[in-house]
Amino acid sequence: MSDITRLHSGPRMSQAVIHNGTVYLAGQVAAPGESVTAQTKAALAQVEALLDEAGSDKSKLLSAVIWLESMDDFAEMNAVWDAWVDPANPPARACGEARLATPDYRFEIIVTAAL
């Protein structure tokens, strides 16, 4: 049986779970109330930090699911995403509009990566 490693665990969730060569991140958000650009940049920085701690990096992303408070922010978010993502190794990606935990959150991302 493979070991399971959990990073930054609390009673409800872990920020990252590593199992069988794969890293699963919890949804990452930034400070509420900021612009979608600022929230996207901050959340992607958190993704990078968690992947680094797990022993991975953004070049090993397998999939990304992005939730926007409004699809009106799609182009603005994509400008940040396109500058951040490894163009030689883009993940499978989905993006949709959803009501997030608070209306002040405009961006949330969930990623899965290989070690």
C-alpha positions as CSV (number, residue, x, y, z in Angstrom):
1,M,0.0,0.0,0.0
2,S,1.3,3.5,-0.9
3,D,2.0,6.0,1.7
4,I,-0.2,9.1,1.9
5,T,1.4,12.4,2.9
6,R,-0.8,15.4,3.9
7,L,0.5,18.9,4.1
8,H,-1.0,21.7,6.2
9,S,-3.8,19.6,7.5
10,G,-6.6,20.8,9.7
11,P,-9.8,19.1,10.9
12,R,-11.6,19.8,7.6
13,M,-9.0,19.5,4.9
14,S,-5.3,19.4,3.9
15,Q,-3.8,21.9,1.6
16,A,-2.0,19.2,-0.3
17,V,-2.2,15.4,-0.4
18,I,0.6,13.3,-2.0
19,H,-0.1,9.8,-3.0
20,N,1.4,7.4,-5.5
21,G,3.5,10.0,-7.3
22,T,0.7,12.6,-7.6
23,V,0.1,15.8,-5.7
24,Y,-3.5,17.0,-5.2
25,L,-4.0,20.6,-4.0
26,A,-7.0,22.0,-2.2
27,G,-8.7,25.0,-3.8
28,Q,-6.4,28.0,-3.5
29,V,-7.8,31.5,-3.1
30,A,-6.2,34.8,-2.2
31,A,-7.2,37.8,0.0
32,P,-10.9,38.6,-0.6
33,G,-11.8,41.9,-2.1
34,E,-8.7,42.3,-4.4
35,S,-9.0,42.5,-8.2
36,V,-9.2,39.2,-10.1
37,T,-5.6,40.0,-11.4
38,A,-4.3,40.3,-7.8
39,Q,-6.2,37.3,-6.6
40,T,-5.0,35.1,-9.5
41,K,-1.4,36.1,-9.0
42,A,-1.6,35.4,-5.3
43,A,-3.3,32.1,-5.6
44,L,-0.9,30.9,-8.3
45,A,2.0,31.9,-6.0
46,Q,0.4,29.7,-3.3
47,V,0.1,26.8,-5.8
48,E,3.8,27.2,-6.7
49,A,4.8,27.2,-3.0
50,L,2.7,24.1,-2.2
51,L,4.0,22.2,-5.2
52,D,7.6,23.1,-4.2
53,E,7.0,21.9,-0.7
54,A,5.6,18.6,-2.1
55,G,8.6,18.2,-4.4
56,S,6.9,19.2,-7.7
57,D,6.6,22.3,-9.8
58,K,4.3,23.9,-12.3
59,S,5.9,22.1,-15.2
60,K,4.4,18.9,-13.8
61,L,0.8,20.1,-13.7
62,L,-1.6,17.5,-14.9
63,S,-4.9,19.4,-14.5
64,A,-6.3,22.7,-13.3
65,V,-9.8,23.6,-12.5
66,I,-10.5,27.3,-12.2
67,W,-13.6,28.9,-10.7
68,L,-14.4,32.5,-11.4
69,E,-17.0,34.5,-9.5
70,S,-17.9,36.0,-13.0
71,M,-16.9,34.9,-16.4
72,D,-16.7,38.6,-17.2
73,D,-13.2,38.2,-15.5
74,F,-12.1,35.4,-18.0
75,A,-9.8,37.6,-20.1
76,E,-8.3,39.3,-17.1
77,M,-7.6,36.0,-15.4
78,N,-6.2,34.4,-18.6
79,A,-3.7,37.3,-18.9
80,V,-2.2,36.3,-15.6
81,W,-2.5,32.5,-16.3
82,D,-0.8,32.8,-19.7
83,A,2.1,34.7,-18.1
84,W,2.4,32.1,-15.3
85,V,1.8,28.7,-16.9
86,D,4.7,26.7,-18.4
87,P,3.9,27.0,-22.1
88,A,5.9,23.8,-22.9
89,N,3.9,21.8,-20.3
90,P,0.3,23.2,-20.0
91,P,-2.1,21.1,-18.0
92,A,-5.6,20.0,-19.0
93,R,-7.7,22.9,-17.8
94,A,-11.3,23.8,-17.2
95,C,-12.8,27.1,-16.1
96,G,-16.3,27.9,-15.0
97,E,-18.3,30.5,-13.1
98,A,-19.4,29.6,-9.6
99,R,-20.6,31.2,-6.4
100,L,-17.5,31.0,-4.2
101,A,-17.3,30.9,-0.4
102,T,-17.7,34.7,-0.2
103,P,-18.6,37.2,-2.9
104,D,-15.3,38.9,-2.3
105,Y,-13.5,35.8,-3.7
106,R,-13.2,36.2,-7.5
107,F,-10.8,33.3,-8.3
108,E,-10.2,29.8,-7.0
109,I,-8.0,27.1,-8.5
110,I,-7.6,23.4,-7.8
111,V,-4.6,21.6,-9.4
112,T,-3.2,18.1,-9.6
113,A,0.5,17.5,-10.4
114,A,3.0,14.7,-10.8
115,L,6.0,14.5,-8.5
